[in-house]
Amino acid sequence: MSETLLCPRNLAFELYEVLDAEALTRRARFADHSRETFDAALGTARQIAQKYFAPHNRTSDEHEPLYQNGEAVLIPEVKPAVDAFIEAGFHNAQRSFEDGGMQLPNLLSRACFAHFQSANIATSSYPMLTMGAAHLIETFGSDDQKQRFLQPMIEGRYFGTMALTEPHAGSSLSDIRTRAEPAGDGSYRLKGNKIFISGGDHPLSENIVHMVLAKLPDAPPGVKGISLFIVPKFLINDDGSLGPRNDVLLAGLFHKMGWRGTTSTALNFGDNGNCVGYLVGEPHKGLAYMFQMMNEARIGVGMGAIMLGYAGYLYSLNYARERPQGRLPDGKDPASAQVPIIEHTDVKRMLLMQKAYVEGAFDLGLYSARLVDDQHTATNEEERRNAGELLDLLTPIVKSWPSEFCLKANELAIQILGGHGYTREYPVEQFYRDNRLNPIHEGTHGIQSLDLLGRKLMQNNGAGLQQLLGLIQDCCQRAAAHEALAPLRQPLEQHVAQLTRVTQALLGDLMAGKINQALANSALYLKVFGHAVIGWRWLEQALRAEHGLTDGNPADADFYRGKLQAARYFLTWEVLGCQPELTLLEARDDTCLNMQEGWF
Amino acid sequence: MSETLLCPRNLAFELYEVLDAEALTRRARFADHSRETFDAALGTARQIAQKYFAPHNRTSDEHEPLYQNGEAVLIPEVKPAVDAFIEAGFHNAQRSFEDGGMQLPNLLSRACFAHFQSANIATSSYPMLTMGAAHLIETFGSDDQKQRFLQPMIEGRYFGTMALTEPHAGSSLSDIRTRAEPAGDGSYRLKGNKIFISGGDHPLSENIVHMVLAKLPDAPPGVKGISLFIVPKFLINDDGSLGPRNDVLLAGLFHKMGWRGTTSTALNFGDNGNCVGYLVGEPHKGLAYMFQMMNEARIGVGMGAIMLGYAGYLYSLNYARERPQGRLPDGKDPASAQVPIIEHTDVKRMLLMQKAYVEGAFDLGLYSARLVDDQHTATNEEERRNAGELLDLLTPIVKSWPSEFCLKANELAIQILGGHGYTREYPVEQFYRDNRLNPIHEGTHGIQSLDLLGRKLMQNNGAGLQQLLGLIQDCCQRAAAHEALAPLRQPLEQHVAQLTRVTQALLGDLMAGKINQALANSALYLKVFGHAVIGWRWLEQALRAEHGLTDGNPADADFYRGKLQAARYFLTWEVLGCQPELTLLEARDDTCLNMQEGWF
């Protein structure tokens, strides 16, 4: 499996050539870091991922968690893996040295974590959820809550979850029914049912801290009446020791298509009337708080989708190099030797598509992580605000684009392996099955498209959008200095010009109150917007590759040529390929909007 | 599961409104048939599919065949199902009355069989393979072979397989290594290994008749040196009773992503030097013979892909009608009731796409079956020849288009069910996993694209292509009489005009010897050609729907309106959406061709 764990050369390209990770070490918070300490952290992540995470990736798919006596039972390989992760301190990668953390930039933390996602997406979910839950308490919890719940999470003794979805409401959080009644002692008693709670039960930690959305008795209707509660699996005594079991019952496990190593649970809160919870922050502000965790999780989902796509790409690339079969169309002499299938143009196409999808998305994923750093540690406030606004705008793309196109990459990886790819004797079919979750959880594709078109574009008076357009324009201007890049730059310029017109028109419709019409083809909009973003990132990569060919190590020439060819593929096949969607959007096509239920 | 078994109204629309199945009853061979006998056969198929096939579809996915003591062991539900199928005579649906058959047209036989594929693709594979193998012996076997092997297959006592693929060669049949030595008594001794042989072992029949490709000692190299052999699992005594076990060993089973109920086997022929085989027809002509079975199987694969897509569509449609969630964008009052998700435009889009894919492909699949009938029973020779030539041209489309787009439909069905769709508690994820095989077996997508562009277009001096273009033109002319159809007709006319130019240019390149260049983007060509074909079939359906709205039962108005809207979707979104691919083909884009292995 080790050959599917990220390409080190490409990781270095992203960190040190495209995203200038070393510049971060000039900021006060990261002054003790250097490229050497970054690489050491990455090396450790790679080593632990290879040693503890990769070996049981297939095993946990074949032996999914079992429901026994009200608890979830996992295969024994999972705990040593998360223990090694915690032992190495990756759950505190971004925390300050004084809190026992590595004080790494978000960019490096994400890059380290990518190795675990690549090696074993299911096992990596447990620490990922815990890191999100811990950050939520860190930001919005009281001192007592931090002492009681956050501290053991930092110590790696407690794990966490996010509990949003309910059976009758799915994506519609406005309709959740879980109730929280004040108990008179400052705590609350919760009652309700949640489903699809990842990591909702497991034997990996002393305790599990559920971050639960519920409604107070006086809550206004809808999303403005949602509050956030800490609901631990075990209550905690004042001395920090574990108290009795809380009234949170594991009602059952879901049996998934993939991602099977992560328990997906149905949890009953308060079946016996005694589920203790603690309000986080102020009443009725729970959804706003939870969005911090959800936004982090959305970037995490995007990164997971990328790493699954990447793993399939690397595996199928290696296979295509080693597998001889057939001959080129113009050389059919049966006495000649068969050629490796990578020589067949259609196989090259499927590899080039995968490369364009996964390396384009990987660049965007790390770029977003870099924005998180800028949001928190850029030297002036304007830069920090800009980074936050741009990140808000890009989050639906970071979540959804890889979920769609890196999944497509996995489908192509299966195809390259042919009959073998369809068997469970090879890993690529599992990558597909695992990745199929990503367009669904943390907000479906449809939800992301409405978030982008209906909310994010106009946020802060469109400041994020203006920034993005400015960045793309700047990139095109730099690219204009390279004649060789003209065939890559022009499609992007053309696409963005048309996208800008379409965007203005749709926003105009929204402001004129034509809401259902303007949002009708939001899925198309999500695609063309995402392609603009990934096209821009590919032009940035191509620019770096041009510099690399001129000034870089000659031994890297093939690497840079591959970047240029993938950029060419993406910009001329994919970005120019968005023309039909742009035309439909411009025409406000109403084919789907006007379809009637009775006509199906 | 019954709600996923084909839509009876749409089946009747296809058979009796679009394809005029009743006209077949005016041919001598089908003179004893009528719409009533057709419907009776369809009703029986539906009943048996529901009673015996559907109930164990999930069970056979969960309990795949086991390898025990050199044999494949299946769950007990499979045998009663295939027994009921045989008992009802569906394996002989097309055979003459005098041979104990139903003497049904191919169109009706395919339509009946579609029910079994829809209910349980894995179990339906055993009879499908048997029917193909029997037809092969029927066409090319000697009288003795017919007596010995075909007769028990007709009686339902023996099953069959096709054994082509070898471990080192995959799609490259030219490189198979299995050898057949004359034994001196008219029989042969085979030696070699085959993989991915579906139905290669099972306990469903007294005997298994393998149709095996192998090379004689004096064989010329390549595909012109391949011969076809009958290799039974058990030898047969002269009195027809079973003799000793032949030297065909089940080396193992493959463990697949889906389609798990069908054994996929590795077979060793002649490990002990005593594998008896019988040459079918003349030496070195085996591949040509096998193509009869492969072409039937390719249509069968296409129909299987369609039925899986169709089942997912019907399931997700039903779910979308019943599942309330959220509110429309312009009606966010949380006090209002949640709406069924079918009211969300993006869900309508995913349903409309599925409808367009599966009903478009279903029409093409049955149209092809109708061509088989014309090939054999049309009243004059020219019609028969025309039908055969058109069918040859369309076969790669019938195989590959549904494998790609009905698979895409399955992906959309999962998305509509959201988190539930991702669990094995619902059937849609299995439909996807089952369907993922179809772009691989019976010739991968890449093989089909080369077959179309490199072979089929120019076959018989392009007679099939000229026919197809004529049929599309005729359809457009009829559509021109309906003003309402102009927005559907014009995209098709535009597309076909451009496709024709591209085709001439590529064929010109091929004739000029620029073979690798001309075939480089064959995958794009396969898509745009397939979209032309399905677009044409949708325009035909739209024409019938227009007639139905004018002259048909008013109670069917919504059905016809749905047809028109799906046709509109397909022609304006999908067919016009091929513009970028046509542009790349016209430009002879060489991005993939020029990609170098070292650049990856």
Boltz contact constraints between the chains, C-beta under 6 A:
constraints:
  - contact:
      token1: [A, 170]
      token2: [B, 325]
      max_distance: 6.0
  - contact:
      token1: [A, 170]
      token2: [B, 418]
      max_distance: 6.0
  - contact:
      token1: [A, 172]
      token2: [B, 325]
      max_distance: 6.0
  - contact:
      token1: [A, 172]
      token2: [B, 326]
      max_distance: 6.0
  - contact:
      token1: [A, 174]
      token2: [B, 334]
      max_distance: 6.0
  - contact:
      token1: [A, 196]
      token2: [B, 419]
      max_distance: 6.0
  - contact:
      token1: [A, 221]
      token2: [B, 334]
      max_distance: 6.0
  - contact:
      token1: [A, 221]
      token2: [B, 335]
      max_distance: 6.0
  - contact:
      token1: [A, 222]
      token2: [B, 334]
      max_distance: 6.0
  - contact:
      token1: [A, 254]
      token2: [B, 423]
      max_distance: 6.0
  - contact:
      token1: [A, 255]
      token2: [B, 423]
      max_distance: 6.0
  - contact:
      token1: [A, 255]
      token2: [B, 424]
      max_distance: 6.0
  - contact:
      token1: [A, 256]
      token2: [B, 422]
      max_distance: 6.0
  - contact:
      token1: [A, 256]
      token2: [B, 423]
      max_distance: 6.0
  - contact:
      token1: [A, 257]
      token2: [B, 422]
      max_distance: 6.0
  - contact:
      token1: [A, 257]
      token2: [B, 429]
      max_distance: 6.0
  - contact:
      token1: [A, 317]
      token2: [B, 600]
      max_distance: 6.0
  - contact:
      token1: [A, 325]
      token2: [B, 170]
      max_distance: 6.0
  - contact:
      token1: [A, 325]
      token2: [B, 172]
      max_distance: 6.0
  - contact:
      token1: [A, 326]
      token2: [B, 172]
      max_distance: 6.0
  - contact:
      token1: [A, 328]
      token2: [B, 516]
      max_distance: 6.0
  - contact:
      token1: [A, 329]
      token2: [B, 515]
      max_distance: 6.0
  - contact:
      token1: [A, 329]
      token2: [B, 516]
      max_distance: 6.0
  - contact:
      token1: [A, 329]
      token2: [B, 519]
      max_distance: 6.0
  - contact:
      token1: [A, 330]
      token2: [B, 515]
      max_distance: 6.0
  - contact:
      token1: [A, 330]
      token2: [B, 516]
      max_distance: 6.0
  - contact:
      token1: [A, 334]
      token2: [B, 174]
      max_distance: 6.0
  - contact:
      token1: [A, 334]
      token2: [B, 221]
      max_distance: 6.0
  - contact:
      token1: [A, 334]
      token2: [B, 222]
      max_distance: 6.0
  - contact:
      token1: [A, 335]
      token2: [B, 221]
      max_distance: 6.0
  - contact:
      token1: [A, 342]
      token2: [B, 597]
      max_distance: 6.0
  - contact:
      token1: [A, 345]
      token2: [B, 520]
      max_distance: 6.0
  - contact:
      token1: [A, 345]
      token2: [B, 592]
      max_distance: 6.0
  - contact:
      token1: [A, 345]
      token2: [B, 593]
      max_distance: 6.0
  - contact:
      token1: [A, 346]
      token2: [B, 446]
      max_distance: 6.0
  - contact:
      token1: [A, 346]
      token2: [B, 523]
      max_distance: 6.0
  - contact:
      token1: [A, 348]
      token2: [B, 592]
      max_distance: 6.0
  - contact:
      token1: [A, 348]
      token2: [B, 595]
      max_distance: 6.0
  - contact:
      token1: [A, 349]
      token2: [B, 592]
      max_distance: 6.0
  - contact:
      token1: [A, 351]
      token2: [B, 600]
      max_distance: 6.0
  - contact:
      token1: [A, 352]
      token2: [B, 592]
      max_distance: 6.0
  - contact:
      token1: [A, 352]
      token2: [B, 595]
      max_distance: 6.0
  - contact:
      token1: [A, 418]
      token2: [B, 170]
      max_distance: 6.0
  - contact:
      token1: [A, 418]
      token2: [B, 440]
      max_distance: 6.0
  - contact:
      token1: [A, 419]
      token2: [B, 196]
      max_distance: 6.0
  - contact:
      token1: [A, 419]
      token2: [B, 440]
      max_distance: 6.0
  - contact:
      token1: [A, 422]
      token2: [B, 256]
      max_distance: 6.0
  - contact:
      token1: [A, 422]
      token2: [B, 257]
      max_distance: 6.0
  - contact:
      token1: [A, 422]
      token2: [B, 437]
      max_distance: 6.0
  - contact:
      token1: [A, 422]
      token2: [B, 440]
      max_distance: 6.0
  - contact:
      token1: [A, 423]
      token2: [B, 254]
      max_distance: 6.0
  - contact:
      token1: [A, 423]
      token2: [B, 255]
      max_distance: 6.0
  - contact:
      token1: [A, 423]
      token2: [B, 256]
      max_distance: 6.0
  - contact:
      token1: [A, 424]
      token2: [B, 255]
      max_distance: 6.0
  - contact:
      token1: [A, 429]
      token2: [B, 257]
      max_distance: 6.0
  - contact:
      token1: [A, 437]
      token2: [B, 422]
      max_distance: 6.0
  - contact:
      token1: [A, 440]
      token2: [B, 418]
      max_distance: 6.0
  - contact:
      token1: [A, 440]
      token2: [B, 419]
      max_distance: 6.0
  - contact:
      token1: [A, 440]
      token2: [B, 422]
      max_distance: 6.0
  - contact:
      token1: [A, 446]
      token2: [B, 346]
      max_distance: 6.0
  - contact:
      token1: [A, 515]
      token2: [B, 329]
      max_distance: 6.0
  - contact:
      token1: [A, 515]
      token2: [B, 330]
      max_distance: 6.0
  - contact:
      token1: [A, 516]
      token2: [B, 328]
      max_distance: 6.0
  - contact:
      token1: [A, 516]
      token2: [B, 329]
      max_distance: 6.0
  - contact:
      token1: [A, 516]
      token2: [B, 330]
      max_distance: 6.0
  - contact:
      token1: [A, 519]
      token2: [B, 329]
      max_distance: 6.0
  - contact:
      token1: [A, 520]
      token2: [B, 345]
      max_distance: 6.0
  - contact:
      token1: [A, 523]
      token2: [B, 346]
      max_distance: 6.0
  - contact:
      token1: [A, 558]
      token2: [B, 598]
      max_distance: 6.0
  - contact:
      token1: [A, 558]
      token2: [B, 599]
      max_distance: 6.0
  - contact:
      token1: [A, 561]
      token2: [B, 599]
      max_distance: 6.0
  - contact:
      token1: [A, 562]
      token2: [B, 599]
      max_distance: 6.0
  - contact:
      token1: [A, 562]
      token2: [B, 600]
      max_distance: 6.0
  - contact:
      token1: [A, 565]
      token2: [B, 595]
      max_distance: 6.0
  - contact:
      token1: [A, 565]
      token2: [B, 599]
      max_distance: 6.0
  - contact:
      token1: [A, 568]
      token2: [B, 591]
      max_distance: 6.0
  - contact:
      token1: [A, 569]
      token2: [B, 591]
      max_distance: 6.0
  - contact:
      token1: [A, 576]
      token2: [B, 580]
      max_distance: 6.0
  - contact:
      token1: [A, 577]
      token2: [B, 580]
      max_distance: 6.0
  - contact:
      token1: [A, 579]
      token2: [B, 580]
      max_distance: 6.0
  - contact:
      token1: [A, 580]
      token2: [B, 576]
      max_distance: 6.0
  - contact:
      token1: [A, 580]
      token2: [B, 577]
      max_distance: 6.0
  - contact:
      token1: [A, 580]
      token2: [B, 579]
      max_distance: 6.0
  - contact:
      token1: [A, 591]
      token2: [B, 568]
      max_distance: 6.0
  - contact:
      token1: [A, 591]
      token2: [B, 569]
      max_distance: 6.0
  - contact:
      token1: [A, 592]
      token2: [B, 345]
      max_distance: 6.0
  - contact:
      token1: [A, 592]
      token2: [B, 348]
      max_distance: 6.0
  - contact:
      token1: [A, 592]
      token2: [B, 349]
      max_distance: 6.0
  - contact:
      token1: [A, 592]
      token2: [B, 352]
      max_distance: 6.0
  - contact:
      token1: [A, 593]
      token2: [B, 345]
      max_distance: 6.0
  - contact:
      token1: [A, 595]
      token2: [B, 348]
      max_distance: 6.0
  - contact:
      token1: [A, 595]
      token2: [B, 352]
      max_distance: 6.0
  - contact:
      token1: [A, 595]
      token2: [B, 565]
      max_distance: 6.0
  - contact:
      token1: [A, 597]
      token2: [B, 342]
      max_distance: 6.0
  - contact:
      token1: [A, 598]
      token2: [B, 558]
      max_distance: 6.0
  - contact:
      token1: [A, 599]
      token2: [B, 558]
      max_distance: 6.0
  - contact:
      token1: [A, 599]
      token2: [B, 561]
      max_distance: 6.0
  - contact:
      token1: [A, 599]
      token2: [B, 562]
      max_distance: 6.0
  - contact:
      token1: [A, 599]
      token2: [B, 565]
      max_distance: 6.0
  - contact:
      token1: [A, 600]
      token2: [B, 317]
      max_distance: 6.0
  - contact:
      token1: [A, 600]
      token2: [B, 351]
      max_distance: 6.0
  - contact:
      token1: [A, 600]
      token2: [B, 562]
      max_distance: 6.0
